[in-house]
Amino acid sequence: MASSREYLDYIIEQLSGADVSWRAMMGEYIFYYNGRVIGGIYDNRFLVKATESAAALMPDAPRELPYEGAREMLLVENVDDREFLLKLVSSVYDN
């Protein structure tokens, strides 16, 4: 199942003000922070790389596969908290 443009638009709005860009890829969306991949939207799920700092911010986050054969990523369940998301993407970048 491809991700919806509406969900992408919502996440982009939540991350506005940060140096976040995105790229469409096979029906999904890859996110970059300062030019470095930090995660993406897969099947309408916002997933970030499972770095130590991201795991520290979300110790109970489920680990999920974005697609078959990929490395596990952390599911971001708290997408409504803009301040948290900005801190999260910055922490993933710093690792």
Backbone as a printed PyTorch tensor [residue, N CA C, xyz], in Angstrom:
tensor([[[ 0.8390, -1.1820,  0.0000],
         [ 0.0000,  0.0000,  0.0000],
         [ 0.8790,  1.2390,  0.0000]],

        [[ 0.6480,  2.1390, -0.9020],
         [ 1.3920,  3.3880, -0.9640],
         [ 0.8690,  4.3570,  0.1020]],

        [[ 1.7230,  5.2370,  0.5370],
         [ 1.3390,  6.2340,  1.5320],
         [ 0.5550,  7.3600,  0.8810]],

        [[-0.2970,  7.9970,  1.6630],
         [-1.1430,  9.0640,  1.1260],
         [-0.4210, 10.4030,  1.1300]],

        [[-0.7650, 11.2190,  0.1820],
         [-0.2100, 12.5690,  0.1010],
         [-0.6680, 13.3980,  1.3060]],

        [[-1.8580, 13.1240,  1.8230],
         [-2.3770, 13.8570,  2.9790],
         [-1.5070, 13.6190,  4.2150]],

        [[-1.1000, 12.3620,  4.4140],
         [-0.2410, 12.0540,  5.5630],
         [ 1.1190, 12.7210,  5.3830]],

        [[ 1.6680, 12.6550,  4.1940],
         [ 2.9320, 13.3430,  3.9040],
         [ 2.8090, 14.8260,  4.2190]],

        [[ 1.7630, 15.4720,  3.7360],
         [ 1.5780, 16.9070,  3.9660],
         [ 1.5090, 17.2190,  5.4530]],

        [[ 0.8580, 16.3580,  6.2280],
         [ 0.7510, 16.5800,  7.6690],
         [ 2.1280, 16.5070,  8.3290]],

        [[ 2.9080, 15.4990,  7.9990],
         [ 4.2420, 15.3590,  8.5970],
         [ 5.1330, 16.5250,  8.1740]],

        [[ 5.0560, 16.9210,  6.9180],
         [ 5.8510, 18.0650,  6.4490],
         [ 5.4810, 19.3250,  7.2340]],

        [[ 4.1930, 19.5210,  7.4550],
         [ 3.7490, 20.6870,  8.2310],
         [ 4.2940, 20.6170,  9.6590]],

        [[ 4.2530, 19.4420, 10.2520],
         [ 4.7650, 19.2720, 11.6150],
         [ 6.2660, 19.5680, 11.6940]],

        [[ 6.9890, 19.3050, 10.6250],
         [ 8.4420, 19.4970, 10.6160],
         [ 8.8620, 20.8330, 10.0010]],

        [[ 7.8950, 21.6900,  9.7100],
         [ 8.2410, 22.9730,  9.0960],
         [ 9.1460, 23.7800, 10.0240]],

        [[10.0790, 24.4460,  9.4200],
         [11.0560, 25.2200, 10.1830],
         [12.3680, 24.4920, 10.3450]],

        [[12.3590, 23.1820, 10.2210],
         [13.5940, 22.3920, 10.2760],
         [14.0930, 22.2120,  8.8440]],

        [[15.3570, 21.9330,  8.7060],
         [15.9350, 21.7270,  7.3710],
         [15.6320, 20.3070,  6.9000]],

        [[14.3310, 20.0320,  6.7310],
         [13.8770, 18.7070,  6.3290],
         [13.3930, 18.7730,  4.8810]],

        [[13.8340, 17.8170,  4.0950],
         [13.3520, 17.6830,  2.7280],
         [12.8970, 16.2430,  2.5500]],

        [[12.2460, 15.9820,  1.4430],
         [11.7270, 14.6390,  1.2020],
         [11.8020, 14.3390, -0.2770]],

        [[11.7030, 13.0490, -0.5630],
         [11.7400, 12.5940, -1.9470],
         [10.8050, 11.4020, -2.0820]],

        [[ 9.9720, 11.4230, -3.1160],
         [ 9.0790, 10.2990, -3.3800],
         [ 9.8860,  9.1530, -3.9610]],

        [[ 9.5930,  7.9380, -3.4760],
         [10.2940,  6.7680, -3.9690],
         [ 9.3700,  5.5640, -3.9070]],

        [[ 8.9490,  5.0690, -5.0490],
         [ 8.1140,  3.8690, -5.1730],
         [ 6.8650,  3.9190, -4.2940]],

        [[ 6.1780,  5.0530, -4.3080],
         [ 4.9410,  5.1910, -3.5590],
         [ 5.1230,  5.5570, -2.1010]],

        [[ 6.3530,  5.6930, -1.6670],
         [ 6.6470,  6.0640, -0.2910],
         [ 7.4720,  7.3470, -0.3090]],

        [[ 7.8950,  7.8250,  0.8730],
         [ 8.6030,  9.0950,  0.9600],
         [ 9.8010,  8.9700,  1.8970]],

        [[10.9580,  9.3640,  1.4000],
         [12.1930,  9.3480,  2.1860],
         [12.4270, 10.7550,  2.7200]],

        [[12.7870, 10.8720,  3.9910],
         [13.0360, 12.1680,  4.6200],
         [14.5270, 12.3730,  4.8600]],

        [[14.9490, 13.6100,  4.6360],
         [16.3360, 14.0230,  4.8250],
         [16.3510, 15.1980,  5.7870]],

        [[17.3420, 15.2080,  6.6600],
         [17.5640, 16.3450,  7.5510],
         [18.9750, 16.8200,  7.2710]],

        [[19.1130, 18.0720,  6.8710],
         [20.4110, 18.6270,  6.4710],
         [21.0990, 17.7330,  5.4490]],

        [[20.3160, 17.1340,  4.5480],
         [20.8720, 16.3290,  3.4710],
         [21.1350, 14.8710,  3.8020]],

        [[20.9010, 14.4660,  5.0350],
         [21.1520, 13.0820,  5.4530],
         [19.8340, 12.3460,  5.6950]],

        [[19.7420, 11.1030,  5.2210],
         [18.5210, 10.3120,  5.4310],
         [18.3080, 10.0750,  6.9170]],

        [[17.0820, 10.3770,  7.3720],
         [16.7480, 10.1400,  8.7800],
         [15.5580,  9.2090,  8.9440]],

        [[14.8330,  8.9530,  7.8630],
         [13.6660,  8.0790,  7.9490],
         [12.7510,  8.2740,  6.7630]],

        [[11.4740,  8.0010,  6.9790],
         [10.5240,  8.1660,  5.8930],
         [ 9.1200,  7.7740,  6.2890]],

        [[ 8.2500,  7.8820,  5.3120],
         [ 6.8660,  7.4630,  5.4850],
         [ 6.6770,  6.2120,  4.6370]],

        [[ 6.2520,  5.1560,  5.3000],
         [ 6.0270,  3.8580,  4.6650],
         [ 4.6610,  3.3560,  5.0930]],

        [[ 3.7680,  3.1160,  4.1610],
         [ 2.4100,  2.6460,  4.4800],
         [ 1.7390,  3.5390,  5.5200]],

        [[ 1.8770,  4.8410,  5.3390],
         [ 1.3120,  5.8440,  6.2510],
         [ 1.8100,  5.6800,  7.6850]],

        [[ 3.0560,  5.2710,  7.8100],
         [ 3.7260,  5.2100,  9.1140],
         [ 4.9850,  6.0530,  9.0050]],

        [[ 5.2070,  6.9410,  9.9810],
         [ 6.4330,  7.7240, 10.0140],
         [ 7.4610,  6.9180, 10.8000]],

        [[ 8.4980,  6.4770, 10.1020],
         [ 9.5570,  5.6660, 10.7020],
         [10.8720,  6.4320, 10.6370]],

        [[11.6770,  6.3180, 11.6900],
         [13.0060,  6.9320, 11.7050],
         [14.0540,  5.8540, 11.9460]],

        [[15.2780,  6.1750, 11.5540],
         [16.3790,  5.2460, 11.7850],
         [16.4710,  4.9150, 13.2720]],

        [[16.8130,  3.6920, 13.5700],
         [16.8940,  3.2310, 14.9580],
         [18.2760,  3.5630, 15.5330]],

        [[18.5450,  4.8540, 15.6880],
         [19.8090,  5.2900, 16.2730],
         [19.6980,  5.2520, 17.8000]],

        [[20.8240,  5.3200, 18.4720],
         [20.8160,  5.3190, 19.9400],
         [20.0290,  6.5010, 20.4830]],

        [[20.2210,  7.6770, 19.8900],
         [19.5400,  8.8650, 20.4080],
         [18.0310,  8.8030, 20.1570]],

        [[17.6120,  8.2790, 19.0170],
         [16.1800,  8.1420, 18.7480],
         [15.5620,  7.1330, 19.7110]],

        [[16.2600,  6.0330, 19.9440],
         [15.7720,  5.0160, 20.8780],
         [15.6920,  5.5710, 22.3010]],

        [[16.6140,  6.4610, 22.6550],
         [16.5790,  7.0690, 23.9890],
         [15.3660,  7.9920, 24.1390]],

        [[14.9980,  8.6830, 23.0590],
         [13.8270,  9.5610, 23.1020],
         [12.5180,  8.7780, 23.0570]],

        [[12.5600,  7.5850, 22.4530],
         [11.3610,  6.7510, 22.3190],
         [11.6820,  5.3210, 22.7550]],

        [[11.9470,  5.1100, 24.0490],
         [12.3860,  3.7910, 24.5050],
         [11.3740,  2.6720, 24.2800]],

        [[10.1000,  2.9980, 24.2030],
         [ 9.0710,  1.9770, 24.0210],
         [ 8.5400,  1.9050, 22.5910]],

        [[ 9.2050,  2.6020, 21.6780],
         [ 8.7250,  2.6350, 20.2940],
         [ 8.8380,  1.2580, 19.6480]],

        [[ 7.7940,  0.8550, 18.9570],
         [ 7.8710, -0.4140, 18.2230],
         [ 8.9080, -0.3200, 17.1020]],

        [[ 9.5960, -1.4150, 16.8830],
         [10.5370, -1.5030, 15.7660],
         [ 9.8080, -2.1940, 14.6300]],

        [[ 9.8290, -1.5510, 13.4760],
         [ 9.0870, -2.0770, 12.3420],
         [ 9.9450, -2.0310, 11.0840]],

        [[ 9.5950, -2.8810, 10.1410],
         [10.2790, -2.9050,  8.8550],
         [ 9.5470, -1.9730,  7.8880]],

        [[10.2720, -1.0720,  7.2400],
         [ 9.6100, -0.2080,  6.2560],
         [ 9.1700, -1.0020,  5.0290]],

        [[ 9.9390, -2.0320,  4.6900],
         [ 9.6310, -2.9240,  3.5610],
         [10.4590, -4.1830,  3.7580]],

        [[10.0910, -5.2350,  3.0800],
         [10.7620, -6.5210,  3.2240],
         [12.2460, -6.4000,  2.8770]],

        [[13.0820, -6.9340,  3.7420],
         [14.5140, -6.9260,  3.5190],
         [15.2320, -5.7040,  4.0670]],

        [[14.4960, -4.7460,  4.6130],
         [15.0930, -3.5210,  5.1580],
         [15.4880, -3.7210,  6.6170]],

        [[16.2640, -2.7890,  7.1180],
         [16.5960, -2.7780,  8.5470],
         [15.4070, -2.2420,  9.3340]],

        [[15.3130, -2.6890, 10.5670],
         [14.2450, -2.2050, 11.4350],
         [14.4100, -0.7070, 11.6830]],

        [[13.2710, -0.0590, 11.7790],
         [13.2320,  1.3580, 12.0930],
         [12.2750,  1.5610, 13.2600]],

        [[12.3000,  2.7360, 13.8420],
         [11.4250,  3.0470, 14.9660],
         [10.1620,  3.7270, 14.4720]],

        [[ 9.0170,  3.2400, 14.9200],
         [ 7.7380,  3.8410, 14.5760],
         [ 7.5130,  5.0680, 15.4590]],

        [[ 7.2620,  6.2000, 14.8270],
         [ 6.9660,  7.4280, 15.5660],
         [ 5.4540,  7.5000, 15.7300]],

        [[ 5.0130,  7.2880, 16.9480],
         [ 3.5750,  7.2910, 17.2180],
         [ 3.0680,  8.6750, 17.6190]],

        [[ 3.9540,  9.5110, 18.1020],
         [ 3.5830, 10.8300, 18.6240],
         [ 3.7820, 11.9130, 17.5600]],

        [[ 3.1440, 11.7450, 16.4070],
         [ 3.3520, 12.6930, 15.3040],
         [ 2.6070, 14.0140, 15.5050]],

        [[ 1.7530, 14.1070, 16.5120],
         [ 1.0230, 15.3440, 16.7600],
         [ 1.8130, 16.3420, 17.6090]],

        [[ 2.9100, 15.9050, 18.2030],
         [ 3.7380, 16.7740, 19.0490],
         [ 4.8840, 17.3370, 18.2120]],

        [[ 4.6680, 18.5200, 17.6670],
         [ 5.6350, 19.1470, 16.7590],
         [ 7.0050, 19.3500, 17.4180]],

        [[ 7.0080, 19.8310, 18.6360],
         [ 8.2690, 20.0820, 19.3450],
         [ 9.0690, 18.7890, 19.5020]],

        [[ 8.3890, 17.7170, 19.8480],
         [ 9.0470, 16.4230, 19.9730],
         [ 9.6300, 15.9680, 18.6320]],

        [[ 8.8560, 16.1100, 17.5480],
         [ 9.3280, 15.6810, 16.2260],
         [10.5860, 16.4400, 15.8050]],

        [[10.6150, 17.7320, 16.0620],
         [11.7940, 18.5210, 15.7000],
         [13.0250, 18.0540, 16.4830]],

        [[12.8280, 17.7600, 17.7610],
         [13.9270, 17.2360, 18.5820],
         [14.3640, 15.8610, 18.0800]],

        [[13.4050, 15.0430, 17.7000],
         [13.6860, 13.6910, 17.2330],
         [14.5130, 13.6960, 15.9480]],

        [[14.0900, 14.4580, 14.9450],
         [14.8310, 14.4300, 13.6740],
         [16.2290, 14.9890, 13.8490]],

        [[16.3820, 15.9530, 14.7250],
         [17.7180, 16.4870, 15.0140],
         [18.5870, 15.4250, 15.6810]],

        [[18.0050, 14.6650, 16.5990],
         [18.7850, 13.6330, 17.3020],
         [19.1960, 12.5010, 16.3690]],

        [[18.3220, 12.1280, 15.4370],
         [18.6680, 11.0760, 14.4760],
         [19.8280, 11.5390, 13.6120]],

        [[19.7910, 12.8020, 13.1950],
         [20.8540, 13.3720, 12.3620],
         [22.1950, 13.3510, 13.0890]],

        [[22.1730, 13.6490, 14.3770],
         [23.4150, 13.7650, 15.1560],
         [24.1270, 12.4500, 15.3670]],

        [[23.4680, 11.3270, 15.1050],
         [24.1010, 10.0040, 15.2840],
         [24.8440,  9.5870, 14.0680]]])
